[in-house]
Amino acid sequence: MITISLQLSNRTKRVFEKGILNKGIEIYGKLRKDVSKLGESALTYLQSQIPVSHLARPHLRDNWKKSTKMIPGGVLLTLSQKSDIPYTIFIDQGVGPRFPKRAKVLRWIGREGKPIFRPRAKGFTGVHFIDHTYYFLTANFAKFIDITAERYIFKD
């Protein structure tokens, strides 16, 4: 799960609380809309980083959802899985070579339905899509969110 909490500075919150602007909730709504756009962009990027699988089981690409939630003084963006797919961490982090522990060979069933015997199984490098998505969010944050909050305060 990828979670980002965006909170306004104390100065900006005081402006809202003093009543100088009667549109405090509307401003949070505008901020939430921009955070939602950032989340949509990050979700698209995340899905583009996950390799295509031709297996019949649920695909990891389609298993992500975005949600935004109002929290005190800001907005919370969460990218999470719709359902738990147990192999997510292995695709992200990779798997090292596998060796038998109590036998001389590893055994599994191949695509043709015949057993395969090997003394070891080669691992694979992970995709690291979660790390890449964090980097994407960091690099593109300023494109979507106005850090000074002036766009939300003075925009009609």
DONU-836659 format. One record per residue: x, y, z of N, C-alpha, C, CB in turn. Coordinates in Angstrom, 2 decimals, padded with zeros to 5 digits. Each point is the difference from the previous one (the first is absolute). Glycine has a CB too. Example, Ala and Ser with C-alpha at 12.3 -4.5 7.8 and 13.67 -1.06 7.14 Angstrom:
2
NODE    n.c1    n.c2    n.c3   ca.c1   ca.c2   ca.c3    c.c1    c.c2    c.c3   cb.c1   cb.c2   cb.c3
NODE  013.19 -005.69  007.80 -000.89  001.19  000.00  000.90  001.20  000.00 -001.89 -001.17  001.25
NODE  001.54  002.22 -001.97  000.82  001.19  000.06 -000.77  001.09  000.73  001.18 -000.63 -002.15
This chain:
156
NODE    n.c1    n.c2    n.c3   ca.c1   ca.c2   ca.c3    c.c1    c.c2    c.c3   cb.c1   cb.c2   cb.c3
NODE  000.84 -001.17  000.00 -000.84  001.17  000.00  000.90  001.24  000.00 -001.86 -001.25  001.22
NODE  001.48  002.23 -001.99  000.71  001.27 -000.09 -000.91  001.07  000.59  001.33 -000.73 -002.07
NODE -000.85  001.44  003.08 -000.82  001.01  000.67  000.78  001.31  000.08 -001.20 -001.78  001.33
NODE  000.53  002.86 -001.68  000.58  001.33  000.11 -000.99  000.89  000.74  001.34 -000.30 -002.15
NODE -000.86  000.97  003.18 -000.82  000.93  000.76  000.43  001.42 -000.35 -000.32 -001.69  001.88
NODE -000.60  002.50 -002.34  000.28  001.39 -000.36 -000.74  000.88  000.97  000.31 -000.57 -002.45
NODE  000.43  001.34  003.25 -000.62  000.88  000.98  000.43  001.43 -000.25 -000.06 -001.86  001.68
NODE -000.86  002.77 -001.47  000.28  001.42 -000.18  000.83  000.52  001.16 -002.13  000.29 -001.30
NODE  002.89  000.76  001.04  000.83  000.59  001.05 -000.88  000.67  001.04  001.88  000.35 -001.63
NODE -001.31 -000.08  002.78 -000.75  000.65  001.08 -000.47  001.39 -000.41  001.33 -001.28  001.68
NODE -000.51  002.00 -002.45 -000.37  001.34 -000.46 -001.26 -000.06 -000.87  002.42  000.70  000.08
NODE -002.44 -001.64 -001.01 -001.15 -000.12 -000.90 -001.23 -000.45  000.78  001.53 -000.55 -001.91
NODE -001.35 -000.35  002.87 -001.14 -000.45  000.81 -000.57  001.15  000.83  000.99 -002.30  000.09
NODE -000.11  003.16  000.45 -000.48  001.14  000.78 -000.84  000.95 -000.85  002.02 -000.19  001.46
NODE -001.62  000.36 -002.72 -000.77  000.86 -000.90 -001.41 -000.57 -000.15  002.10  000.70 -001.24
NODE -002.20 -002.01  001.11 -001.31 -000.63 -000.13 -000.81  000.16  001.28  000.96 -001.65 -001.62
NODE -000.31  001.43  002.76 -000.71  000.00  001.28 -000.45  001.40  000.42  001.34 -001.99  000.65
NODE -000.61  003.02 -000.99 -000.36  001.36  000.39 -001.24  000.50 -000.73  002.40  000.44  000.47
NODE -002.77 -001.10 -001.52 -001.18  000.42 -000.72  000.28  001.04 -001.06 -001.28 -000.51  002.01
NODE  002.56  000.79 -002.28  000.31  000.92 -001.08 -000.59 -000.54 -001.28  002.13  000.76  001.15
NODE -002.08 -002.06 -001.27 -000.62 -000.68 -001.15 -001.13 -000.85  000.53  002.18 -000.02 -001.33
NODE -003.35  000.24  000.83 -001.14 -000.81  000.42 -000.10 -001.28 -000.81 -001.18  002.09  000.69
NODE  002.13 -002.29 -001.57 -000.06 -001.15 -000.88  001.01 -001.07  000.39 -000.78  001.49 -001.83
NODE  001.01 -001.68  003.11  001.01 -000.95  000.45 -000.23 -001.41 -000.51  000.26  001.38  002.00
NODE -001.48 -001.86 -001.94 -000.29 -001.36 -000.46  000.14 -000.09 -001.51 -001.54 -000.34  001.95
NODE  001.15  001.39 -002.64  000.15  000.02 -001.46  001.47 -000.07 -000.39 -002.13  001.34 -000.20
NODE  002.98 -000.69  000.98  001.44 -000.02 -000.29  000.55 -001.40  000.22  000.21  002.41  000.67
NODE -000.64 -003.07  000.40  000.42 -001.39  000.20 -000.50 -000.89 -001.13  000.00  000.37  002.49
NODE -001.18 -000.07 -002.99 -000.54 -000.76 -001.13  000.84  000.17 -001.25 -002.27  000.25  000.97
NODE  002.74  000.99 -001.22  000.88  000.24 -001.15  001.33 -000.72  000.18 -001.09  002.24 -000.36
NODE  001.60 -002.21  001.58  001.24 -000.70  000.29 -000.18 -001.51 -000.19  000.65  001.81  001.63
NODE -001.79 -002.33 -001.17 -000.27 -001.43 -000.15 -000.11 -000.37 -001.48 -001.19 -000.01  002.22
NODE  000.62  000.89 -003.03 -000.13 -000.27 -001.43  001.39 -000.10 -000.65 -002.23  001.20 -000.04
NODE  003.14 -000.31  000.41  001.35 -000.05 -000.54  000.75 -001.23  000.49  000.02  002.50 -000.12
NODE -000.20 -002.85  001.38  000.63 -001.22  000.52 -000.56 -001.22 -000.72  000.33  001.10  002.25
NODE -001.62 -001.08 -002.56 -000.60 -001.09 -000.74  000.59 -000.12 -001.41 -002.11  000.31  001.32
NODE  002.36  000.83 -001.97  000.65 -000.02 -001.32  001.41 -000.57  000.10 -001.37  001.99 -000.71
NODE  002.09 -001.60  001.76  001.33 -000.57  000.23 -000.08 -001.50  000.20  000.74  002.17  001.02
NODE -001.74 -002.62 -000.27 -000.20 -001.43  000.23 -000.32 -000.75 -001.28 -000.78  000.52  002.29
NODE -000.06  000.06 -003.14 -000.33 -000.64 -001.29  001.25 -000.15 -000.86 -002.32  000.96  000.11
NODE  003.13  000.09 -000.14  001.22 -000.04 -000.78  000.97 -001.04  000.56 -000.30  002.42 -000.58
NODE  000.43 -002.48  001.91  000.87 -000.99  000.63 -000.52 -001.42 -000.24  000.63  001.70  001.74
NODE -001.95 -001.88 -001.72 -000.58 -001.31 -000.24  000.28 -000.47 -001.43 -001.78  000.50  001.69
NODE  001.66  000.40 -002.65  000.32 -000.33 -001.39  001.46 -000.36 -000.14 -001.81  001.54 -000.79
NODE  002.69 -000.78  001.46  001.42 -000.30 -000.04  000.29 -001.35  000.64  000.51  002.45  000.06
NODE -001.13 -002.73  001.09  000.19 -001.27  000.69 -000.40 -001.17 -000.89 -000.41  001.13  002.19
NODE -000.73 -001.00 -002.86 -000.47 -001.08 -000.87  000.92 -000.18 -001.20 -002.33  000.46  000.73
NODE  002.96  000.62 -001.19  000.92 -000.14 -001.14  001.30 -000.67  000.41 -001.02  002.04 -001.02
NODE  001.36 -002.02  002.30  001.25 -000.61  000.47 -000.12 -001.51  000.22  000.56  002.17  001.05
NODE -001.77 -002.67 -000.85 -000.20 -001.42  000.28  000.01 -000.77 -001.32 -001.34  000.53  002.10
NODE  002.15 -001.58 -002.20  000.07 -000.74 -001.26 -001.31 -000.73 -000.30  002.46 -000.28  000.35
NODE -002.70  000.07 -001.64 -001.22 -000.68 -000.44  000.14 -001.49  000.26 -000.43  001.76 -001.76
NODE -000.61 -002.35  002.31 -000.03 -001.44  000.24 -001.08 -000.61 -000.90  000.81  000.29  002.41
NODE -000.51 -001.42 -002.98 -000.97 -000.67 -000.87 -000.70 -001.15  000.72  001.40  000.64 -001.98
NODE -001.35 -000.64  003.29 -000.65 -001.04  000.78 -001.48  000.34  000.19  002.17 -000.51  001.17
NODE -002.96 -000.50 -000.88 -001.45  000.18  000.12 -000.41  000.58  001.35 -000.28 -001.91 -001.56
NODE  001.13  001.87  002.54 -000.37  000.50  001.33 -000.10  001.53 -000.01  001.13 -001.99  001.08
NODE -001.64  002.59 -000.01 -000.14  001.46  000.02  001.33  000.69 -000.24 -001.92 -000.22  001.59
NODE  001.88  001.25 -002.39  001.23  000.69 -000.37  000.34  001.07  001.01 -000.46 -000.46 -002.41
NODE  001.71  000.56  002.73  000.47  000.97  001.00 -000.23  001.44 -000.44  001.71 -001.66  000.74
NODE -001.65  001.91 -002.04 -000.22  001.36 -000.51 -001.38  000.53  000.33  001.59 -000.50 -001.84
NODE -002.58 -000.34  001.74 -001.39  000.42  000.19 -000.43 -000.04  001.46 -000.48 -000.83 -002.28
NODE  001.39  000.52  003.17 -000.35 -000.22  001.40  000.29  001.20  000.89  000.45 -002.41 -000.38
NODE -000.27  003.59 -000.19  000.32  001.19  000.79 -001.14  001.00 -000.03  002.42 -000.35 -000.49
NODE -002.61  001.04  001.60 -001.02  001.04  000.06  000.57  001.23  000.70 -001.84 -001.74  000.04
NODE  001.25  002.87 -000.33  000.42  001.28  000.58 -001.14  000.51  000.87  001.51  000.52 -001.98
NODE -001.15  000.04  003.11 -001.02  000.64  000.84  000.59  001.24  000.64 -001.12 -002.23  000.44
NODE  000.28  003.24 -000.29  000.39  001.21  000.72 -000.95  000.19  001.17  000.94  001.07 -002.12
NODE -000.42 -000.55  003.20 -000.80  000.16  001.21  000.39  001.31  000.66 -000.20 -002.51  000.31
NODE -000.79  003.24  000.16  000.27  001.23  000.74  000.47 -000.37  001.41 -001.75  001.29 -001.35
NODE  002.85 -000.70  001.76  000.51 -000.18  001.35  000.12  001.39  000.62  001.25 -002.16 -000.61
NODE -001.11  002.26  001.92  000.11  001.34  000.61  001.18  000.78 -000.60 -001.02 -000.91  002.13
NODE  000.71  001.99 -002.79  001.02  000.86 -000.56  000.58 -000.45 -001.32  000.49  000.59  002.27
NODE -001.11 -001.54 -002.96  000.57 -000.44 -001.27 -000.76 -001.11 -000.67  002.15  000.68  000.88
NODE -001.44 -001.37 -001.76 -000.59 -001.06 -000.81  000.94 -001.20  000.03 -001.19  001.67 -001.50
NODE  000.63 -002.87  001.55  000.77 -001.24  000.00 -000.23 -000.71 -001.32 -000.17 -000.20  002.52
NODE  001.25 -000.13 -003.23 -000.06 -000.74 -001.25  000.51 -001.42  000.26  000.33  002.12 -001.39
NODE -001.10 -003.12  000.98  000.39 -001.38  000.20 -000.15 -000.78 -001.31 -000.70  000.13  002.42
NODE  001.76 -000.81 -002.80 -000.04 -000.96 -001.11  000.13 -001.37  000.64  001.01  001.64 -001.72
NODE -002.03 -002.47  001.59  000.02 -001.31  000.66 -000.56 -001.06 -000.94 -000.26  001.10  002.26
NODE  000.42 -002.35 -001.84 -000.50 -001.11 -000.79 -001.47 -000.23  000.30  002.29 -001.05 -000.03
NODE -003.06  000.70 -001.03 -001.42 -000.30  000.19 -000.16 -001.30  000.78 -000.56  001.21 -002.14
NODE  001.33 -002.21  001.78 -000.02 -001.27  000.72  001.45 -000.44  000.20 -002.27 -000.66 -000.97
NODE  002.48 -000.18  001.95  001.36 -000.42  000.33  000.49 -001.05 -000.99 -000.43  000.51  002.43
NODE  001.44 -000.16 -003.19  000.65 -000.96 -000.89  001.33 -000.34  000.65 -001.15  000.91 -002.13
NODE  001.35 -002.16  002.52  001.17 -000.34  000.81  001.34  000.15 -000.72 -001.47 -001.54  001.20
NODE  001.50  001.54 -002.52  001.27  000.05 -000.70  000.45  001.43 -000.32 -000.53 -002.22 -000.95
NODE -000.18  003.23  001.43  000.35  001.40 -000.28  001.42  000.33  000.45 -002.40  000.60  000.23
NODE  002.76 -000.98  000.97  001.32  000.34  000.55  001.11 -000.67 -000.80 -001.02  000.26  002.28
NODE  000.76 -001.45 -002.81  001.04 -000.71 -000.76  000.24  000.67 -001.35 -000.64 -002.14  001.14
NODE -000.42  002.64 -001.76  000.18  000.72 -001.27  000.71  001.32  000.25 -002.08 -001.08 -000.95
NODE  001.77  001.73  002.06  000.62  001.29  000.30  001.46 -000.16  000.42 -002.24  000.87  000.69
NODE  002.54 -001.76  000.22  001.35 -000.12  000.55  000.88 -001.03 -000.70 -000.96  000.69  002.15
NODE  000.35 -001.63 -002.87  000.79 -001.03 -000.67  000.17 -001.23  000.86  001.19  001.77 -001.26
NODE -000.61 -002.80  000.65  000.21 -001.27  000.68  001.41 -000.47 -000.33 -002.48 -000.60 -000.08
NODE  003.22  000.15  001.08  001.34 -000.53 -000.22 -000.06 -001.45 -000.49  000.88  001.54  001.77
NODE  000.25 -002.12 -002.07  000.00 -001.40 -000.45 -000.51 -000.93  001.10  001.94  000.52 -001.53
NODE -002.59 -001.59  001.12 -000.58 -000.97  000.94  000.76 -001.32 -000.11 -002.27  001.11 -000.18
NODE  002.55 -001.69  001.36  000.68 -001.28  000.07 -000.83 -000.95  000.86  002.27  001.10 -000.29
NODE -002.20 -002.40  000.05 -000.74 -000.94  000.86  000.61 -000.04  001.39 -000.62 -001.38 -002.01
NODE -000.23  001.23  003.02  000.49 -000.03  001.38  000.28 -001.43  000.47 -001.28  002.09  000.47
NODE  000.38 -003.02 -000.76  000.15 -001.36  000.50  000.14 -001.03 -001.12 -001.32  000.67  001.98
NODE  001.32 -000.25 -003.21  000.09 -000.94 -001.12  001.16  000.42 -000.90 -002.50 -000.47  000.10
NODE  002.71 -000.30 -001.15  001.08  000.33 -000.93 -000.48  000.89 -001.15  001.08 -002.17  000.58
NODE -002.38  002.14 -000.85 -000.54  000.80 -001.10 -001.32  000.64  000.40  001.12 -001.52 -001.65
NODE -001.47  002.59  000.94 -001.32  000.62  000.14 -000.94 -000.66 -000.99  001.01  002.21  000.76
NODE -002.28 -002.30 -000.40 -000.98 -000.62 -000.89 -001.22  000.89 -000.07  000.84 -002.31  000.55
NODE -001.32  002.56 -001.77 -001.25  000.71 -000.21 -000.62 -000.46 -001.31  000.85  001.99  001.30
NODE -002.10 -001.61 -001.51 -000.73 -000.39 -001.20  000.13  001.12 -001.03 -001.63 -001.42  001.36
NODE  002.06  001.06 -002.57  000.18  000.98 -001.07 -001.30  000.33 -000.71  002.29 -000.84 -000.28
NODE -002.20  001.65 -000.75 -001.19  000.43 -000.75 -000.69 -001.15 -000.71  001.06  002.21 -000.31
NODE -000.29 -003.20 -000.11 -000.59 -001.14 -000.70 -000.61 -001.02  000.95  001.65  000.35 -001.82
NODE -001.51 -000.12  003.10 -000.55 -000.93  000.99  000.97 -001.08  000.41 -002.21  000.45 -000.95
NODE  003.42 -000.43  000.46  001.01 -001.00  000.35  000.88  000.54  001.13  000.00 -000.91 -002.38
NODE  000.47  000.02  003.25  000.88  000.47  001.08  001.38  000.42 -000.53 -001.21 -001.53  001.59
NODE  001.76  002.55 -000.96  001.32  000.51 -000.36  000.89 -000.15  001.23 -000.96  001.65 -001.71
NODE  002.16 -002.16  001.49  000.97 -000.17  001.07  001.23  000.85 -000.31 -000.83 -002.36  000.49
NODE  001.24  003.21  000.44  001.18  000.84 -000.19  000.76  000.10  001.33 -001.15  001.31 -001.86
NODE  002.49 -001.22  001.80  000.76  000.13  001.24 -000.15  001.38  000.65  001.62 -001.66 -000.92
NODE -002.00  002.65  000.12 -000.26  001.34  000.56 -000.91  000.75 -000.97  002.25  000.04  001.20
NODE -002.88  001.02 -000.69 -000.85  000.85 -000.83  000.57  001.41  000.03 -002.06 -001.42  000.47
NODE  002.22  001.99 -001.63  000.55  001.35 -000.11 -001.03  001.02  000.50  001.45 -000.70 -001.97
NODE -001.01  001.70  002.68 -000.88  001.06  000.47 -000.18  001.07 -001.06  000.74 -000.44  002.34
NODE -001.39  001.53 -001.96 -000.17  001.12 -000.93  000.07  001.31  000.77 -001.42 -001.43 -001.53
NODE  001.80  002.46  000.83  000.11  001.33  000.58 -001.39  000.60  000.16  002.29  000.32 -001.03
NODE -002.51  000.37  002.10 -001.29  000.62  000.23 -000.21  001.22 -000.88  000.07 -000.83  002.32
NODE -001.31  001.22 -002.46 -000.37  001.15 -000.82  000.13  001.30  000.79 -001.56 -001.46 -001.32
NODE  001.36  001.40  002.64  000.08  001.16  000.90 -001.00  001.09 -000.39  002.42 -000.52  000.39
NODE -003.64  000.11 -000.73 -001.01  000.98 -000.43 -000.46  000.90  001.12 -000.72 -001.61 -001.71
NODE  000.76  001.15  002.95 -000.42  000.85  001.12  001.01  001.12  000.21 -001.18 -001.95  001.08
NODE  002.48  001.62 -001.11  001.03  001.03  000.13 -000.08  001.00 -001.15  001.47 -001.63  001.20
NODE -001.66  001.13 -002.41 -000.09  000.89 -001.16 -001.21  000.93  000.11  001.12 -001.76 -001.40
NODE -002.22  001.27  001.97 -001.19  000.84  000.17  000.26  001.09  001.05 -001.47 -001.96 -000.63
NODE  002.18  001.62  001.71  000.37  001.04  000.97  000.85  001.08 -000.66 -000.08 -001.71  001.85
NODE  001.05  001.30 -002.67  000.84  000.98 -000.70 -000.84  000.85 -000.95  001.97 -001.55  000.17
NODE -002.92  000.93 -000.85 -000.89  000.73 -000.90 -000.81  001.04  000.77 -000.13 -002.01 -001.51
NODE -000.43  001.62  002.65 -000.79  000.93  000.81  000.86  001.16  000.49 -001.49 -001.89  000.70
NODE  002.71  001.61 -000.29  000.90  001.05  000.46  000.35  000.97 -001.12  000.92 -001.57  001.71
NODE -000.62  001.03 -002.88  000.42  000.83 -001.13 -001.14  000.84 -000.56  001.72 -001.70 -000.54
NODE -002.95  001.18  000.58 -001.13  000.68 -000.63 -000.94  000.70  000.98  000.16 -001.69 -001.78
NODE  000.21  001.74  003.04 -000.86  000.59  001.01 -000.31  001.46 -000.31  000.95 -001.59  001.68
NODE  000.07  002.35 -002.02 -000.18  001.45 -000.24 -000.80  000.29 -001.26  002.16  000.39  001.17
NODE -002.24 -001.34 -002.09 -000.80  000.20 -001.21 -001.49 -000.01  000.29  001.82 -001.06 -001.32
NODE -002.21  000.34  002.35 -001.42 -000.16  000.31 -000.45  000.84  001.20  000.15 -002.29 -000.94
NODE  000.72  002.47  001.93 -000.38  000.65  001.25  000.74  001.33  000.14 -000.44 -002.26  001.07
NODE -000.30  003.31 -000.73  000.62  001.30  000.27  000.43  000.02  001.46 -001.42  001.16 -001.77
NODE  002.72 -001.15  001.99  000.53 -000.09  001.36 -000.35  001.25  000.82  001.86 -001.44 -000.85
NODE -001.92  002.59  000.22 -000.32  001.23  000.73 -001.49  000.12  000.31  001.93  001.09 -001.11
NODE -002.76 -001.88  000.50 -001.47 -000.01  000.18 -000.67  001.26 -000.53  000.33 -001.41  002.01
NODE  000.39  002.25 -002.72 -000.60  001.22 -000.54 -001.01 -000.32 -001.10  002.10  001.24  000.55
NODE -001.85 -002.27 -001.30 -000.93 -000.37 -001.07 -001.36 -000.38  000.58  001.94 -000.78 -001.41
NODE -001.95  000.20  002.58 -001.27 -000.43  000.62 -000.71  001.17  000.70  000.96 -002.30  000.31
NODE -000.18  003.24  000.18 -000.58  001.11  000.75 -000.56  001.06 -000.95  001.60 -000.43  001.87
NODE -000.84  000.81 -002.89 -000.38  001.13 -000.85 -000.66 -000.42 -001.30  001.85  001.24  001.00
NODE -001.99 -002.51 -001.25 -000.64 -000.47 -001.24 -001.51  000.08  000.17  001.96 -001.55 -000.51
NODE -002.64  002.05 -000.51 -001.47  000.11  000.08 -000.67 -001.26 -000.47  000.18  002.43 -000.36
